[in-house]
Amino acid sequence: MNIGLVAHDQRKNDLIEWVKFNTLILSDHHLICTGTTGALIEKELKGLRKNLTKLKSGPLGGDQEMGARITADEIDLLIFFWDPMSSQPHDPDVKALLRMTVIYNIPTACNRASADYMISSPLFEDKNYTRIIKDYTPYINREY
């Protein structure tokens, strides 16, 4: 499974602690991280380095790269610990990323509790589970 990992600066420690706690589970999966988050995971959890891909830092385009990977069906779920108490210089990118998770029906956890529920679900390891993606053909083929 391809798991996207993103965390705002004030939530990076929370995400690192969560990844440490779940290292055994996560080591069987490919982790795709925005730049700074990925660098911290590499530093703190050297054992996960082999299954880690780092994108650019979020404000430098990493959130958009993650969104592009979602549209290309290269992300199966997203763990995004975002900080609701601080505005971000790249808020439009964050909103666009979260919008892509809804459009493409990507399971998304925005805090530790939802991330725990997600990876402890029987569906997490179910290789036969298929996301249902809304058919946007009428929208695409609409007349202008």
C-alpha positions as CSV (number, residue, x, y, z in Angstrom):
1,M,0.0,0.0,0.0
2,N,1.2,3.5,-0.7
3,I,0.7,5.7,2.3
4,G,1.0,9.5,2.1
5,L,2.4,11.2,5.2
6,V,2.2,14.9,5.7
7,A,2.4,17.1,8.9
8,H,2.5,20.8,9.5
9,D,5.4,22.0,11.6
10,Q,3.5,22.1,14.9
11,R,2.3,18.5,14.3
12,K,5.5,16.9,13.0
13,N,6.5,15.5,16.4
14,D,3.0,14.0,16.8
15,L,3.4,12.3,13.4
16,I,6.9,11.0,14.1
17,E,5.7,9.5,17.4
18,W,2.8,7.9,15.6
19,V,5.1,6.5,12.9
20,K,7.5,5.2,15.6
21,F,4.6,3.5,17.4
22,N,3.4,1.9,14.2
23,T,6.8,1.1,12.6
24,L,6.1,-2.7,12.4
25,I,2.9,-2.1,10.5
26,L,4.2,0.7,8.3
27,S,7.4,-1.2,7.4
28,D,5.4,-3.4,5.0
29,H,4.2,-0.4,3.0
30,H,5.6,2.3,0.8
31,L,5.6,5.8,2.6
32,I,5.4,8.9,0.4
33,C,6.1,12.0,2.4
34,T,6.4,15.7,1.9
35,G,10.0,16.8,2.2
36,T,10.6,17.9,5.8
37,T,8.3,15.2,7.2
38,G,10.2,12.6,5.1
39,A,13.6,13.9,6.2
40,L,12.5,13.6,9.9
41,I,11.2,10.1,9.4
42,E,14.5,9.2,7.7
43,K,16.5,10.7,10.6
44,E,14.4,9.2,13.4
45,L,13.5,5.8,11.8
46,K,16.4,4.6,9.7
47,G,14.7,1.2,9.2
48,L,11.9,2.8,7.2
49,R,14.3,4.5,4.8
50,K,14.1,1.7,2.2
51,N,10.4,2.2,1.6
52,L,10.3,6.0,1.8
53,T,9.9,8.5,-1.0
54,K,10.4,12.2,-0.3
55,L,8.6,14.8,-2.3
56,K,9.3,18.6,-2.0
57,S,8.5,20.4,1.2
58,G,4.7,21.3,1.4
59,P,5.1,25.0,0.9
60,L,7.5,24.4,-2.0
61,G,5.0,22.2,-3.9
62,G,5.0,18.9,-2.0
63,D,1.3,19.2,-1.2
64,Q,0.6,19.6,-4.9
65,E,2.9,16.7,-5.7
66,M,1.0,14.5,-3.2
67,G,-2.3,15.6,-4.8
68,A,-0.9,14.7,-8.3
69,R,0.0,11.3,-7.0
70,I,-3.6,10.9,-5.7
71,T,-5.0,11.7,-9.1
72,A,-2.5,9.2,-10.7
73,D,-3.8,6.5,-8.3
74,E,-0.4,6.3,-6.6
75,I,-1.7,7.0,-3.0
76,D,-4.0,4.5,-1.2
77,L,-4.4,6.5,2.0
78,L,-3.2,9.8,3.5
79,I,-2.2,10.6,7.0
80,F,-2.1,14.3,7.3
81,F,-1.6,15.8,10.8
82,W,-2.5,19.4,10.1
83,D,-2.4,22.3,12.5
84,P,-5.8,23.9,12.9
85,M,-4.4,26.6,15.2
86,S,-2.0,28.3,12.7
87,S,-2.5,29.6,9.3
88,Q,-0.2,28.2,6.6
89,P,1.4,30.2,3.8
90,H,0.3,27.4,1.5
91,D,-3.3,27.0,2.7
92,P,-4.7,26.9,-0.9
93,D,-2.4,23.9,-1.6
94,V,-3.5,22.2,1.6
95,K,-7.2,22.7,0.7
96,A,-6.5,21.4,-2.8
97,L,-4.8,18.3,-1.4
98,L,-7.7,17.6,0.9
99,R,-10.1,18.2,-2.0
100,M,-8.3,15.5,-4.0
101,T,-8.7,13.0,-1.2
102,V,-12.5,13.6,-1.3
103,I,-12.8,13.5,-5.1
104,Y,-10.7,10.2,-5.4
105,N,-12.2,8.7,-2.2
106,I,-8.8,8.4,-0.4
107,P,-9.1,7.5,3.3
108,T,-7.7,10.4,5.1
109,A,-6.7,10.8,8.8
110,C,-6.1,14.3,10.2
111,N,-5.2,13.3,13.7
112,R,-3.7,10.5,15.7
113,A,-7.0,8.9,16.7
114,S,-8.3,8.7,13.1
115,A,-4.9,7.4,11.9
116,D,-5.1,4.7,14.7
117,Y,-8.6,3.7,13.6
118,M,-7.6,3.6,10.0
119,I,-4.6,1.3,10.3
120,S,-6.3,-1.0,12.8
121,S,-9.3,-1.5,10.5
122,P,-9.5,-5.0,8.9
123,L,-9.8,-3.2,5.6
124,F,-6.3,-1.8,6.0
125,E,-4.7,-5.1,5.0
126,D,-7.6,-6.3,2.7
127,K,-5.9,-6.7,-0.7
128,N,-9.4,-7.1,-2.3
129,Y,-10.8,-3.8,-1.1
130,T,-11.5,-1.5,-3.9
131,R,-12.3,2.2,-3.4
132,I,-15.5,3.3,-5.1
133,I,-14.7,6.5,-7.1
134,K,-17.5,8.7,-8.2
135,D,-18.0,8.8,-12.0
136,Y,-17.3,12.3,-13.1
137,T,-18.0,11.6,-16.8
138,P,-21.1,13.8,-16.9
139,Y,-19.0,16.7,-15.5
140,I,-16.2,16.1,-17.9
141,N,-18.6,15.8,-20.9
142,R,-20.8,18.7,-20.0
143,E,-21.6,21.3,-22.6
144,Y,-20.2,24.7,-22.1
